[in-house]
Amino acid sequence: GSATPVIDPDLPALVVNTGDPVTLRCSGESQVKWKTQKHTSSNHTSSTLSIPKATYMDTGTYECVYVNSSDKGVASVHLFVRDPDNVWYTPTFRIPVTRGDNVNLPCLITAPEYGSRVTLIMDDASPLSPGTNYSFSTEKGITLYNVQRHQKGYYRCQTVINGRIKKSSRIRLIVEEAAEKPVSVTMDPIDHVRIVGEPFEVTCRVISPSHKYDIKWVTAAKNVRSTKIPTFVDENYFINAVLSIPAVTLEDSGKYTCVANNSAGFKNASTMLRVVERGYILLTPVQATSQEVALGEDLKLQVQIEAYPKLVSWHWEHKSPFKNSESTKFVGEMISGNNWYNNTLFLSRLQEGERGLYTFYAINNETEASINFSISVKSPPRVCNVWVPANDSGNLHCTAAGYPAPRIEWYQCPTYSDRYNEDYKLLLNDSSPQVMSMLSFQEVEVVSVLPFQDLGANFTFCCVAVNREGNTSDMLHSVFKHVMAPPNKLFSPILSTCVGTSVLLLVLLLFLLYKYNQKPKYQVRWKIIEACEGNNYIFIDPTQLPYNEKWEFPRNNLQFGKTLGAGAFGKVVEATAFGLGKEDSVLKVAVKMLKSSADTDEQEALMSELKIMSHLGHHENIVNLLGACTYGGRI
């Protein structure tokens, strides 16, 4: 930018006597001018201020600036015109100031030596207001700091010269308020609910910087009352404007707006009122209400609630699908707001006993509501049994259970096989086996049938149950198939019938001989010895003992696990029993059962063992009987 203009003479202040001529010349790099319009003449890059005969009223600061330039450089010189008869020069008599600002009172001294003993006084000779703070400059006059409203009035500047007091002309100080701040308006929660006939009250909180404010309500309701309660704190007015309705009606529903204003403008805040005929509870599930969860997974059930009046109680209830089981209650984690709630039930590492129906209940003083969640626990399948029915020797049957319902795969295995291998020949993939049992939340039991009339002799068959959670298999060893020649068409119908019957008897005989050869070379016999008087003993045939049905336990309440051991015709399997003893108990037990190939004698032996154990009862030196499953399947 351009260099600052230069004034000649180059002095910060120039002192002349009254009547003296004054010439001030200002020059710069471009056109310059004096801010005063009097006594000036310009010549492009210079401007001259000439005063032929200076008077005390020419006292002041003269400034020179560039014309049409963004350069803000200013050159100045202060001119004192000494006049013993006019010690003070006051160019302005009315000075406005905003409260809290500083202000200059322009009582200019006409000679520097006159300003050694300057004071500020009130025109009416009263003392200055407490807290008045000021300073004096020979070039600017008196400066008042942080002016307040009580400092308004008439002032004079005073000095003492040669023992004589000299006062300036009177100056009026006008203190104005700063531009007023707008009001602040806030209200209670944005939504309200009331039942017909209930009272309603809402408070509008207004903060105003002064007493000049106005508050009004805008609403469609007619029968309303409003009050205002103001307080004054820290130079602000705090007003609680309260609107009330003694008994609401349906027509009072709508928007309620509080409007406040001052000189700075309007502010408003609104709230909604919903009037209902009766209380309510609305339940909304966050997750699907029917879910399938893998064994051991975590689950979160969440319900969003809208309610009025407020809830007085809530809980979750779990009802197990097992018979005679008691329901379990939970509280869940609840958070709440303005007429809304959110409840969450956390279920960690779900087990099979935790499947079933979960119901959330919510109650207030007007009504109650509930919502159901159906939770199924997915479990790997298990093969329950593989057998050949006595009345259907041409088909193999395999039953399996699991959730979701398993599919059945039949494989042809080498004779020596004792376990399933994926490389074995697939005979049948039964993707939709017949459903035998499908109870809510429980495993689905299915059966698959494999015809083996068209297959060769002496095969080992493998039944594999598969669902998304895993697979399991069971074997049926060494099944023989005897192939007969087709009957001659010359035979009479009667002869054909006889021959056919003979063939079936022969096949059955061969099958029985084969099974007989597979029997272990021993037989199981049970006897109970009871002591009588002396050295006499009584041998009791266990087959003649009665079976008490109190030992009977529902098959559906057993969940089988891994095999613990196996013998010639039986095996011991780990299982979980639900509801054994107490209705809600869950107990690990060992289950002794026959293999699928067991014959009648072996079944009778296991039944005798059952009767003996039930006859003996509880004893610390033997394995104790907890229950038995004799109906609806193998023992």
C-alpha positions as CSV (number, residue, x, y, z in Angstrom):
1,G,0.0,0.0,0.0
2,S,0.9,3.7,-0.2
3,A,3.1,5.3,2.5
4,T,1.4,7.4,5.2
5,P,0.9,11.0,4.1
6,V,3.3,13.5,5.6
7,I,2.3,16.8,7.3
8,D,4.6,19.9,7.3
9,P,5.5,21.0,9.9
10,D,6.3,17.4,11.0
11,L,5.3,17.8,14.6
12,P,2.9,15.8,16.8
13,A,1.5,19.1,18.2
14,L,1.6,22.7,17.2
15,V,1.1,25.6,19.6
16,V,0.1,29.1,18.4
17,N,-1.3,32.1,19.9
18,T,-4.7,33.5,19.1
19,G,-4.6,35.7,16.0
20,D,-1.6,33.9,14.5
21,P,-1.8,32.5,11.0
22,V,-1.5,28.7,10.6
23,T,-0.5,26.8,7.5
24,L,-0.4,23.0,7.4
25,R,0.7,21.2,4.2
26,C,0.0,17.5,3.6
27,S,1.6,15.5,0.8
28,G,1.7,11.9,-0.3
29,E,2.2,9.5,-3.2
30,S,-1.3,10.1,-4.6
31,Q,-4.1,12.6,-4.1
32,V,-4.6,13.5,-0.4
33,K,-7.1,15.5,1.6
34,W,-7.8,17.0,5.0
35,K,-10.8,15.5,6.9
36,T,-12.0,19.0,7.8
37,Q,-13.6,21.0,5.0
38,K,-12.5,24.5,6.2
39,H,-9.5,26.5,5.0
40,T,-8.2,23.8,2.6
41,S,-6.9,23.8,-1.0
42,S,-5.6,20.7,-2.9
43,N,-3.2,20.1,-5.8
44,H,-3.3,16.4,-6.7
45,T,-0.6,14.9,-4.3
46,S,-0.7,17.7,-1.8
47,S,-3.3,19.6,0.2
48,T,-2.9,22.8,2.2
49,L,-4.9,23.9,5.3
50,S,-4.6,27.7,5.9
51,I,-6.0,29.6,8.8
52,P,-5.3,33.4,8.5
53,K,-6.1,34.2,12.1
54,A,-6.4,31.3,14.5
55,T,-8.9,31.4,17.4
56,Y,-9.4,29.1,20.4
57,M,-12.2,27.4,18.4
58,D,-9.5,26.1,15.9
59,T,-8.1,24.0,18.7
60,G,-8.2,20.3,17.8
61,T,-6.6,17.4,15.9
62,Y,-6.3,17.7,12.2
63,E,-6.0,14.5,10.0
64,C,-4.9,14.0,6.4
65,V,-5.7,10.9,4.4
66,Y,-5.5,9.6,0.8
67,V,-8.4,10.1,-1.5
68,N,-10.1,7.0,-3.1
69,S,-7.6,4.7,-1.5
70,S,-7.9,1.5,0.5
71,D,-4.8,2.5,2.4
72,K,-5.8,3.4,5.9
73,G,-2.7,5.4,6.6
74,V,-3.6,8.7,8.5
75,A,-1.3,11.6,9.3
76,S,-2.4,13.9,12.1
77,V,-1.3,17.0,14.1
78,H,-2.9,18.6,17.1
79,L,-3.2,22.4,17.1
80,F,-3.3,24.3,20.4
81,V,-4.5,28.0,20.0
82,R,-3.5,29.6,23.3
83,D,-6.1,32.1,24.6
84,P,-6.0,33.1,28.3
85,D,-9.6,34.2,28.1
86,N,-10.8,30.9,26.7
87,V,-9.0,28.1,28.4
88,W,-11.5,25.4,27.2
89,Y,-13.0,24.7,23.8
90,T,-16.0,22.3,23.7
91,P,-17.0,21.4,20.1
92,T,-19.9,19.1,21.1
93,F,-22.4,19.6,24.0
94,R,-24.4,16.3,23.8
95,I,-22.6,12.9,24.1
96,P,-24.5,9.6,23.8
97,V,-23.0,6.3,25.1
98,T,-24.1,2.7,25.4
99,R,-24.2,1.3,29.0
100,G,-20.9,-0.5,29.8
101,D,-18.9,1.3,27.1
102,N,-16.1,4.0,27.5
103,V,-16.8,7.6,26.3
104,N,-14.8,10.7,25.5
105,L,-16.1,14.1,26.8
106,P,-14.5,16.6,24.3
107,C,-13.5,19.5,26.6
108,L,-10.3,20.5,24.8
109,I,-7.7,22.6,26.6
110,T,-6.4,25.4,24.4
111,A,-2.8,25.3,25.6
112,P,-0.8,22.4,27.0
113,E,0.3,24.3,30.2
114,Y,-3.4,24.8,31.1
115,G,-3.9,21.0,31.7
116,S,-1.8,20.4,34.7
117,R,-4.7,20.5,37.3
118,V,-7.8,19.2,35.4
119,T,-10.8,17.6,37.2
120,L,-14.3,16.4,36.2
121,I,-17.2,17.9,38.0
122,M,-21.0,17.7,37.9
123,D,-22.7,20.8,36.6
124,D,-24.9,21.0,39.7
125,A,-21.9,20.8,41.9
126,S,-23.0,17.4,43.3
127,P,-20.3,14.8,43.8
128,L,-19.5,12.3,41.1
129,S,-21.4,9.0,41.2
130,P,-19.6,6.2,43.2
131,G,-17.4,4.1,40.9
132,T,-16.8,6.9,38.4
133,N,-13.4,6.3,36.7
134,Y,-11.9,8.8,34.3
135,S,-8.6,10.1,32.8
136,F,-7.6,13.4,31.0
137,S,-5.6,13.9,27.8
138,T,-4.6,17.4,26.6
139,E,-5.5,16.4,23.0
140,K,-8.7,14.4,23.6
141,G,-10.2,15.7,26.8
142,I,-11.8,13.5,29.6
143,T,-12.4,9.7,29.0
144,L,-15.0,8.0,31.2
145,Y,-14.7,4.2,31.6
146,N,-17.5,1.6,31.9
147,V,-20.3,4.1,31.9
148,Q,-23.5,3.0,33.8
149,R,-27.0,4.3,33.7
150,H,-26.8,6.2,37.0
151,Q,-23.9,8.3,35.6
152,K,-26.0,10.1,33.1
153,G,-26.3,13.9,33.5
154,Y,-24.5,17.2,32.9
155,Y,-20.7,17.5,33.4
156,R,-18.0,20.2,33.1
157,C,-14.2,20.1,32.9
158,Q,-12.4,22.3,35.4
159,T,-8.8,23.5,35.7
160,V,-6.9,25.9,38.0
161,I,-4.6,28.5,36.4
162,N,-2.8,31.0,38.6
163,G,-5.1,30.2,41.4
164,R,-8.2,30.8,39.4
165,I,-10.8,28.1,38.5
166,K,-11.6,27.8,34.8
167,K,-14.6,25.7,33.8
168,S,-15.6,24.4,30.4
169,S,-19.0,24.6,28.8
170,R,-21.6,22.2,30.0
171,I,-21.7,18.7,28.4
172,R,-24.7,16.4,28.6
173,L,-24.0,12.6,28.9
174,I,-26.8,10.4,27.7
175,V,-26.5,6.7,28.7
176,E,-28.4,4.3,26.5
177,E,-29.2,0.6,27.0
178,A,-27.4,-1.9,24.8
179,A,-29.3,-3.7,22.2
180,E,-31.6,-6.0,24.2
181,K,-30.9,-9.7,24.1
182,P,-33.8,-12.0,23.0
183,V,-35.8,-14.0,25.5
184,S,-35.2,-17.7,26.0
185,V,-38.2,-20.1,26.0
186,T,-38.2,-23.8,27.1
187,M,-40.9,-26.3,28.0
188,D,-41.4,-29.7,29.5
189,P,-41.2,-33.0,27.5
190,I,-42.6,-32.5,24.0
191,D,-45.5,-35.0,24.3
192,H,-48.2,-35.4,27.0
193,V,-51.0,-38.0,27.3
194,R,-54.1,-37.6,29.5
195,I,-57.2,-39.7,30.0
196,V,-60.5,-37.8,29.6
197,G,-61.3,-36.0,32.8
198,E,-57.8,-35.8,34.1
199,P,-56.1,-32.5,34.9
200,F,-53.4,-31.2,32.6
201,E,-50.7,-28.6,33.5
202,V,-47.6,-27.5,31.5
203,T,-44.9,-25.0,32.4
204,C,-43.2,-22.6,30.0
205,R,-39.9,-21.2,31.3
206,V,-38.9,-17.8,30.0
207,I,-35.7,-15.9,30.7
208,S,-35.7,-12.1,29.9
209,P,-32.8,-9.6,30.3
210,S,-35.3,-6.9,31.3
211,H,-38.8,-6.4,32.6
212,K,-40.0,-5.5,29.2
213,Y,-41.4,-8.8,27.9
214,D,-44.7,-10.4,27.0
215,I,-45.9,-14.0,27.2
216,K,-49.0,-15.6,25.7
217,W,-50.3,-19.1,24.9
218,V,-51.6,-20.2,21.6
219,T,-53.9,-23.3,21.8
220,A,-57.2,-24.6,20.6
221,A,-58.4,-25.4,24.1
222,K,-60.9,-23.0,25.6
223,N,-61.2,-23.8,29.3
224,V,-57.7,-23.0,30.3
225,R,-56.1,-21.0,33.1
226,S,-52.6,-19.4,33.0
227,T,-50.4,-17.8,35.6
228,K,-47.0,-16.2,35.6
229,I,-44.5,-16.4,38.4
230,P,-41.5,-14.1,37.9
231,T,-38.2,-14.0,39.8
232,F,-35.1,-11.7,39.4
233,V,-31.7,-13.3,39.6
234,D,-28.3,-11.9,38.3
235,E,-29.9,-9.1,36.3
236,N,-32.2,-11.5,34.5
237,Y,-35.9,-12.1,34.9
238,F,-37.0,-15.8,35.2
239,I,-40.7,-16.4,34.6
240,N,-42.6,-19.6,35.0
241,A,-45.7,-19.3,32.8
242,V,-48.1,-22.2,33.8
243,L,-51.1,-23.3,31.7
244,S,-53.6,-25.6,33.3
245,I,-56.8,-27.4,32.4
246,P,-58.9,-28.8,35.3
247,A,-60.4,-31.7,33.3
248,V,-59.4,-32.5,29.7
249,T,-61.7,-33.5,26.9
250,L,-61.0,-35.2,23.6
251,E,-61.3,-31.7,22.0
252,D,-58.3,-30.5,24.0
253,S,-55.9,-32.7,22.0
254,G,-53.5,-30.7,20.0
255,K,-50.5,-28.4,20.0
256,Y,-49.8,-25.9,22.9
257,T,-47.4,-23.1,22.1
258,C,-45.8,-20.6,24.5
259,V,-44.8,-17.4,22.7
260,A,-42.6,-14.8,24.5
261,N,-41.1,-11.6,23.0
262,N,-39.2,-8.4,23.8
263,S,-37.7,-5.6,21.7
264,A,-35.2,-8.1,20.2
265,G,-37.9,-10.4,18.8
266,F,-40.1,-13.4,19.4
267,K,-39.3,-16.9,20.7
268,N,-41.6,-19.8,21.2
269,A,-41.7,-23.5,22.3
270,S,-44.5,-26.1,21.8
271,T,-45.7,-29.3,23.3
272,M,-48.3,-31.8,22.2
273,L,-51.3,-33.1,24.3
274,R,-53.0,-36.4,23.3
275,V,-56.3,-37.1,25.1
276,V,-57.4,-40.7,25.1
277,E,-60.6,-42.3,26.4
278,R,-58.8,-45.0,28.4
279,G,-55.3,-46.1,29.4
280,Y,-53.3,-48.3,27.0
281,I,-50.2,-50.5,26.7
282,L,-48.7,-51.1,23.2
283,L,-46.0,-53.7,22.8
284,T,-43.8,-54.0,19.8
285,P,-41.2,-56.7,19.4
286,V,-37.8,-55.6,18.1
287,Q,-36.8,-59.1,17.0
288,A,-38.9,-61.8,15.2
289,T,-41.3,-63.5,17.7
290,S,-40.4,-67.0,16.4
291,Q,-36.7,-67.8,16.4
292,E,-34.5,-70.9,16.0
293,V,-31.2,-70.7,18.0
294,A,-28.2,-73.0,17.8
295,L,-27.3,-74.9,21.0
296,G,-25.0,-72.7,23.1
297,E,-25.7,-69.4,21.3
298,D,-26.7,-66.2,23.1
299,L,-30.1,-64.6,22.5
300,K,-31.5,-61.2,23.1
301,L,-35.3,-60.6,23.3
302,Q,-36.4,-56.9,23.2
303,V,-39.8,-55.2,23.5
304,Q,-40.6,-51.6,22.9
305,I,-43.5,-50.3,25.1
306,E,-45.8,-47.3,24.8
307,A,-48.0,-46.9,27.9
308,Y,-50.2,-44.5,29.8
309,P,-50.5,-44.4,32.8
310,K,-47.0,-45.5,33.7
311,L,-46.3,-49.2,34.2
312,V,-46.6,-50.5,37.7
313,S,-45.1,-54.0,37.0
314,W,-43.6,-56.1,34.2
315,H,-41.8,-59.4,33.9
316,W,-40.9,-62.2,31.5
317,E,-42.2,-65.8,31.9
318,H,-40.6,-68.9,30.4
319,K,-42.8,-72.0,30.0
320,S,-40.8,-75.2,29.2
321,P,-42.4,-77.7,26.7
322,F,-41.6,-80.6,29.1
323,K,-44.5,-82.1,31.0
324,N,-45.2,-80.9,34.6
325,S,-42.4,-78.2,34.4
326,E,-43.0,-75.0,36.3
327,S,-42.6,-71.6,34.6
328,T,-39.6,-69.4,35.3
329,K,-39.8,-65.6,35.7
330,F,-37.3,-62.9,34.8
331,V,-37.4,-59.1,35.1
332,G,-35.2,-58.1,32.1
333,E,-33.4,-54.8,31.7
334,M,-35.7,-51.8,31.5
335,I,-35.1,-48.3,30.4
336,S,-37.8,-45.6,30.2
337,G,-38.6,-42.2,28.9
338,N,-41.7,-40.0,28.4
339,N,-44.6,-42.6,28.2
340,W,-42.2,-45.2,26.6
341,Y,-40.1,-48.0,27.8
342,N,-37.7,-50.6,26.4
343,N,-37.2,-54.0,28.0
344,T,-34.5,-56.5,27.1
345,L,-34.1,-60.1,28.2
346,F,-30.6,-61.5,27.8
347,L,-30.3,-65.3,27.4
348,S,-26.7,-66.6,27.5
349,R,-25.5,-69.9,26.0
350,L,-28.9,-71.4,25.5
351,Q,-29.4,-75.1,26.5
352,E,-32.1,-77.5,25.3
353,G,-34.1,-77.0,28.6
354,E,-34.4,-73.2,27.8
355,R,-36.4,-73.6,24.6
356,G,-40.1,-73.0,24.8
357,L,-42.4,-70.0,25.1
358,Y,-41.1,-66.7,26.5
359,T,-43.9,-64.2,27.3
360,F,-43.5,-60.5,28.3
361,Y,-46.2,-59.1,30.6
362,A,-46.7,-55.3,31.2
363,I,-49.3,-53.9,33.6
364,N,-50.5,-50.4,34.5
365,N,-53.5,-49.2,36.6
366,E,-55.7,-49.2,33.5
367,T,-54.9,-52.4,31.5
368,E,-52.3,-55.1,30.9
369,A,-50.7,-56.6,27.7
370,S,-48.4,-59.5,26.8
371,I,-46.4,-60.7,23.8
372,N,-45.0,-64.2,23.1
373,F,-41.7,-65.3,21.7
374,S,-41.4,-68.9,20.5
375,I,-37.8,-70.1,20.9
376,S,-36.6,-73.4,19.4
377,V,-33.1,-74.7,20.1
378,K,-31.5,-76.5,17.2
379,S,-29.9,-79.8,18.1
380,P,-27.9,-82.4,16.1
381,P,-29.9,-85.5,15.1
382,R,-29.7,-89.0,16.7
383,V,-30.6,-92.4,15.3
384,C,-33.1,-93.9,17.7
385,N,-33.5,-97.4,16.2
386,V,-32.9,-99.5,13.1
387,W,-35.0,-102.7,12.7
388,V,-36.8,-105.1,10.4
389,P,-40.5,-105.4,11.4
390,A,-41.8,-108.9,11.9
391,N,-44.6,-108.3,9.5
392,D,-42.6,-106.5,6.9
393,S,-39.3,-108.4,6.4
394,G,-38.7,-106.9,3.0
395,N,-38.1,-103.4,4.4
396,L,-35.6,-101.8,6.8
397,H,-36.9,-99.1,9.2
398,C,-34.8,-96.3,10.7
399,T,-36.1,-93.8,13.2
400,A,-34.2,-90.6,14.1
401,A,-34.9,-87.4,16.0
402,G,-33.5,-83.9,16.0
403,Y,-34.3,-80.2,15.4
404,P,-34.8,-79.2,12.6
405,A,-36.3,-82.5,11.4
406,P,-33.4,-84.6,10.0
407,R,-33.3,-86.3,6.6
408,I,-32.3,-90.0,6.4
409,E,-29.5,-91.4,4.2
410,W,-29.1,-95.1,3.6
411,Y,-25.7,-96.5,2.7
412,Q,-24.5,-100.0,1.7
413,C,-21.4,-100.8,3.7
414,P,-18.9,-103.7,3.6
415,T,-19.7,-106.6,5.9
416,Y,-16.9,-105.8,8.3
417,S,-17.9,-102.2,8.8
418,D,-18.6,-100.9,12.3
419,R,-18.9,-97.2,11.5
420,Y,-20.2,-94.9,8.7
421,N,-17.9,-93.6,6.0
422,E,-18.8,-91.0,3.4
423,D,-17.2,-93.1,0.7
424,Y,-19.8,-95.9,1.1
425,K,-22.4,-96.4,-1.6
426,L,-25.5,-94.3,-1.1
427,L,-28.7,-96.4,-1.6
428,L,-31.3,-93.8,-0.7
429,N,-31.4,-90.1,0.3
430,D,-34.7,-89.7,2.0
431,S,-35.1,-85.9,2.2
432,S,-38.7,-86.1,3.5
433,P,-39.0,-89.0,5.9
434,Q,-42.3,-89.7,7.5
435,V,-42.9,-87.6,10.6
436,M,-43.8,-89.7,13.6
437,S,-43.8,-87.1,16.3
438,M,-43.6,-83.3,16.1
439,L,-44.4,-81.4,19.4
440,S,-43.9,-77.7,19.8
441,F,-40.3,-76.7,20.7
442,Q,-39.2,-80.4,20.8
443,E,-37.2,-82.6,18.6
444,V,-39.0,-84.0,15.5
445,E,-39.0,-87.8,15.3
446,V,-39.0,-89.3,11.8
447,V,-38.9,-92.7,10.2
448,S,-37.5,-93.8,6.9
449,V,-38.1,-97.1,5.1
450,L,-35.5,-98.8,2.8
451,P,-36.9,-101.7,0.6
452,F,-34.2,-104.3,0.1
453,Q,-36.0,-106.9,-2.1
454,D,-33.9,-106.0,-5.1
455,L,-30.5,-106.1,-3.3
456,G,-28.2,-109.0,-3.0
457,A,-27.5,-111.1,0.1
458,N,-25.5,-110.5,3.2
459,F,-25.2,-106.7,3.3
460,T,-24.4,-104.3,6.1
461,F,-26.7,-101.3,6.0
462,C,-25.9,-97.9,7.5
463,C,-28.7,-95.4,8.5
464,V,-27.4,-91.8,8.7
465,A,-29.5,-88.9,10.2
466,V,-28.5,-85.4,9.0
467,N,-29.6,-81.9,9.7
468,R,-27.9,-78.5,9.7
469,E,-26.6,-79.1,13.2
470,G,-24.7,-82.3,12.4
471,N,-25.2,-86.0,11.6
472,T,-25.2,-89.4,13.3
473,S,-25.3,-93.0,12.1
474,D,-26.3,-96.5,13.1
475,M,-25.6,-99.9,11.6
476,L,-27.8,-103.0,10.8
477,H,-25.3,-105.8,10.4
478,S,-25.4,-108.7,7.9
479,V,-28.9,-108.9,6.4
480,F,-29.5,-111.9,4.2
481,K,-31.7,-111.9,1.2
482,H,-32.7,-115.3,-0.4
483,V,-33.8,-115.0,-4.0
484,M,-36.5,-117.5,-5.2
485,A,-37.2,-118.5,-8.8
486,P,-40.5,-117.1,-10.2
487,P,-43.5,-119.5,-10.1
488,N,-44.5,-121.5,-13.1
489,K,-47.6,-120.2,-14.9
490,L,-48.9,-123.8,-15.2
491,F,-49.4,-124.1,-11.5
492,S,-52.9,-123.7,-10.4
493,P,-53.8,-120.8,-8.1
494,I,-54.1,-123.1,-5.1
495,L,-50.7,-124.7,-5.8
496,S,-49.1,-121.2,-6.3
497,T,-50.5,-120.1,-2.9
498,C,-49.0,-123.2,-1.2
499,V,-45.6,-122.7,-2.9
500,G,-45.5,-119.1,-2.0
501,T,-46.3,-119.8,1.6
502,S,-43.6,-122.5,1.6
503,V,-41.1,-120.0,0.2
504,L,-41.9,-117.4,2.8
505,L,-41.6,-120.0,5.6
506,L,-38.3,-121.1,4.2
507,V,-37.0,-117.5,4.1
508,L,-38.2,-116.9,7.6
509,L,-36.5,-120.2,8.8
510,L,-33.2,-119.2,7.1
511,F,-33.5,-115.7,8.8
512,L,-34.1,-117.3,12.2
513,L,-31.2,-119.7,11.7
514,Y,-29.0,-116.8,10.8
515,K,-30.0,-114.9,13.9
516,Y,-29.6,-118.0,16.0
517,N,-26.0,-118.4,14.8
518,Q,-25.3,-114.8,15.7
519,K,-26.4,-115.3,19.3
520,P,-23.7,-115.4,21.9
521,K,-22.9,-118.8,23.2
522,Y,-24.5,-118.1,26.5
523,Q,-28.0,-117.4,27.9
524,V,-28.9,-115.0,30.6
525,R,-30.8,-116.3,33.6
526,W,-31.8,-114.3,36.6
527,K,-32.7,-115.7,40.1
528,I,-33.3,-113.9,43.3
529,I,-32.3,-115.7,46.5
530,E,-34.3,-114.8,49.7
531,A,-33.2,-116.1,53.1
532,C,-35.8,-117.9,55.2
533,E,-35.6,-119.4,58.7
534,G,-32.5,-121.5,59.4
535,N,-30.3,-122.3,56.4
536,N,-33.2,-122.5,53.9
537,Y,-33.4,-120.3,50.9
538,I,-36.1,-119.5,48.4
539,F,-35.3,-119.0,44.7
540,I,-37.6,-116.5,43.1
541,D,-38.1,-116.4,39.3
542,P,-37.8,-112.7,38.3
543,T,-40.1,-113.3,35.3
544,Q,-42.9,-113.8,37.9
545,L,-42.3,-110.5,39.7
546,P,-44.7,-107.7,39.0
547,Y,-43.6,-104.4,37.3
548,N,-44.7,-101.3,39.2
549,E,-45.6,-98.6,36.7
550,K,-44.5,-95.9,39.1
551,W,-41.0,-96.4,37.6
552,E,-42.3,-95.5,34.1
553,F,-40.7,-92.3,32.7
554,P,-41.8,-90.4,29.5
555,R,-39.5,-91.1,26.5
556,N,-39.8,-87.6,25.3
557,N,-38.2,-86.2,28.4
558,L,-34.9,-88.0,27.6
559,Q,-32.2,-86.3,25.6
560,F,-29.5,-89.0,24.6
561,G,-25.8,-88.2,24.4
562,K,-22.7,-90.2,23.8
563,T,-22.4,-94.0,24.2
564,L,-20.6,-94.9,27.5
565,G,-20.2,-98.7,26.8
566,A,-21.6,-101.7,25.0
567,G,-22.0,-105.4,25.7
568,A,-23.1,-108.5,23.7
569,F,-26.7,-107.4,23.3
570,G,-27.0,-104.0,25.1
571,K,-25.3,-100.6,25.5
572,V,-25.2,-97.8,28.1
573,V,-25.8,-94.3,26.8
574,E,-25.3,-90.9,28.6
575,A,-28.6,-88.9,28.7
576,T,-30.2,-85.9,30.2
577,A,-33.5,-86.5,32.0
578,F,-35.9,-83.5,32.3
579,G,-38.5,-83.6,35.2
580,L,-37.1,-86.7,37.0
581,G,-38.1,-86.5,40.6
582,K,-38.9,-82.8,40.6
583,E,-40.9,-81.2,37.8
584,D,-38.2,-78.6,36.9
585,S,-35.1,-80.8,37.6
586,V,-32.5,-81.5,34.9
587,L,-30.4,-84.6,35.7
588,K,-27.5,-86.5,34.0
589,V,-28.3,-90.2,33.9
590,A,-27.0,-93.5,32.4
591,V,-29.5,-95.3,30.2
592,K,-29.1,-99.1,29.6
593,M,-30.9,-100.2,26.4
594,L,-30.9,-103.1,24.0
595,K,-29.1,-103.0,20.7
596,S,-31.3,-103.0,17.6
597,S,-30.3,-106.7,17.0
598,A,-31.5,-108.0,20.4
599,D,-33.8,-111.0,20.3
600,T,-36.7,-112.0,22.6
601,D,-34.6,-113.8,25.2
602,E,-32.4,-110.7,25.5
603,Q,-35.4,-108.5,25.9
604,E,-36.7,-110.8,28.6
605,A,-33.3,-110.7,30.4
606,L,-33.3,-106.9,30.5
607,M,-36.9,-106.9,31.7
608,S,-35.9,-109.3,34.5
609,E,-33.0,-107.1,35.5
610,L,-35.5,-104.2,35.6
611,K,-37.9,-106.1,37.9
612,I,-35.1,-107.2,40.2
613,M,-33.7,-103.7,40.6
614,S,-37.2,-102.3,41.3
615,H,-37.7,-105.2,43.8
616,L,-34.5,-104.5,45.6
617,G,-35.1,-100.7,45.8
618,H,-32.4,-98.3,46.9
619,H,-29.1,-99.7,48.2
620,E,-25.7,-98.0,48.6
621,N,-23.8,-101.1,47.2
622,I,-25.6,-101.4,43.9
623,V,-26.5,-99.2,40.9
624,N,-29.9,-97.7,41.7
625,L,-32.9,-97.6,39.5
626,L,-34.3,-94.1,38.7
627,G,-36.9,-95.0,36.0
628,A,-37.7,-97.0,32.9
629,C,-39.2,-96.6,29.5
630,T,-41.1,-99.9,28.6
631,Y,-43.9,-98.5,26.4
632,G,-43.9,-97.1,22.9
633,G,-40.6,-98.7,21.8
634,R,-37.7,-100.8,22.9
635,I,-36.9,-101.1,26.6
